[in-house]
Amino acid sequence: MKLNLKESIIFKIAVIFILIMLLMVPAKMVMELIKERERVQNRAISEVSTKWGQGQVITGPYISLPYDYYVKTVKNDTTEKLTKFKGRLHFLPEELNINGEIFPEKRYRGIYEVVVYESLFKLEGTFTPLDLAPFEIENATIHFDKAALNIGITDLKGIEKQIDLNWNGNQIFFNSGTSSTAIVESGINALIPVGSGDSMLYEFSLEIDLKGSQFLYFVPLGKTTDVVLESDWQTPSFTGKYLPDDRTVSNDGFRAEWNILHLNRNYPQSWKGSQYKVGNTAFGTDLLLPVDRYKKAYRVARYAILF
């Protein structure tokens, strides 16, 4: 019986397979070109962000209160030695209200677009009197005169103006750096008057002009944290640990509101040292470009085998 290759299913499948393999070579080259262009775009974004201001994460404010503690060591079973160490107590606000507005714009590095922004937001709220009873620390070992209000800011280069703190009606200037890196690595601090016998609430307010790029996040340190963000950017992406309770996105921009309770997170209102990390509860918005050509082109190239 003579074999007719034109009617052989196996032959047809083999030819199709060979054609697919041959056509995948230029498709692979196209995918590599797309990846290379995307890497160049990411480098361009990184260069602009480094000079303008990186994506910002705002943590705080919170109070850090230093204290002394002693550790006894015994040498040769006879000699006792007391060594003094410094620890810190951290207290989070009872209420934290943040109202902000983002002013984004596009910058260009060659053919690549980069989203940067300026922002203006106000932080205000209250702290309850510091409750030291759970820590069982003597007042004599606590340095109330060195109590500091800390605010974590990812990239300090983005700060536009001097930041003033209104603390119970008193104006206090912030200093660069945080008083402790137990909670955040980068930020600002202000020495504040607190005492062990205070019975009134501590009220605070401040305004921050901040530059950044790509995204703006917040960490919900308040027992109740309310955040309202507004912008004329039309393509936001709300990301992080929490989504907005209410949001409006239109051709005129967006408005988003978050209300977060201390019950929604896995750390308390006060603790010693570096027991808890708060960064994984950040939330906020990414400022997405309306069209990311490289992501779309890469998705199309992945389906080349179907064609």
HELIX and SHEET records of a PDB file:
HELIX    1   1 LEU A    5  GLU A    7  5                                   3    
HELIX    2   2 ILE A    9  TRP A   52  1                                  44    
HELIX    3   3 ALA A  133  PHE A  135  5                                   3    
HELIX    4   4 ASN A  139  THR A  141  5                                   3    
HELIX    5   5 PHE A  144  LYS A  146  5                                   3    
HELIX    6   6 LEU A  156  GLY A  158  5                                   3    
HELIX    7   7 HIS A  262  ASN A  264  5                                   3    
HELIX    8   8 GLY A  279  THR A  281  5                                   3    
HELIX    9   9 ARG A  293  ARG A  302  1                                  10    
SHEET    1   A 6 ASN A 175  SER A 176  0                                        
SHEET    2   A 6 GLY A 187  LEU A 191 -1                                        
SHEET    3   A 6 ALA A 148  ILE A 153 -1                                        
SHEET    4   A 6 GLN A  56  LYS A  75 -1                                        
SHEET    5   A 6 THR A  79  PHE A  91 -1                                        
SHEET    6   A 6 SER A 270  LYS A 272 -1                                        
SHEET    1   B 7 ASN A 175  SER A 176  0                                        
SHEET    2   B 7 GLY A 187  LEU A 191 -1                                        
SHEET    3   B 7 ALA A 148  ILE A 153 -1                                        
SHEET    4   B 7 GLN A  56  LYS A  75 -1                                        
SHEET    5   B 7 PHE A 215  VAL A 219  1                                        
SHEET    6   B 7 PHE A 283  LEU A 287 -1                                        
SHEET    7   B 7 PRO A 236  GLY A 240 -1                                        
SHEET    1   C 8 ASN A 170  PHE A 173  0                                        
SHEET    2   C 8 ASP A 164  TRP A 167 -1                                        
SHEET    3   C 8 TYR A 202  SER A 213 -1                                        
SHEET    4   C 8 TYR A 112  PHE A 127 -1                                        
SHEET    5   C 8 GLU A  95  ARG A 109 -1                                        
SHEET    6   C 8 THR A 224  SER A 231  1                                        
SHEET    7   C 8 GLY A 253  LEU A 261 -1                                        
SHEET    8   C 8 ASP A 246  SER A 250 -1                                        
END                                                                             
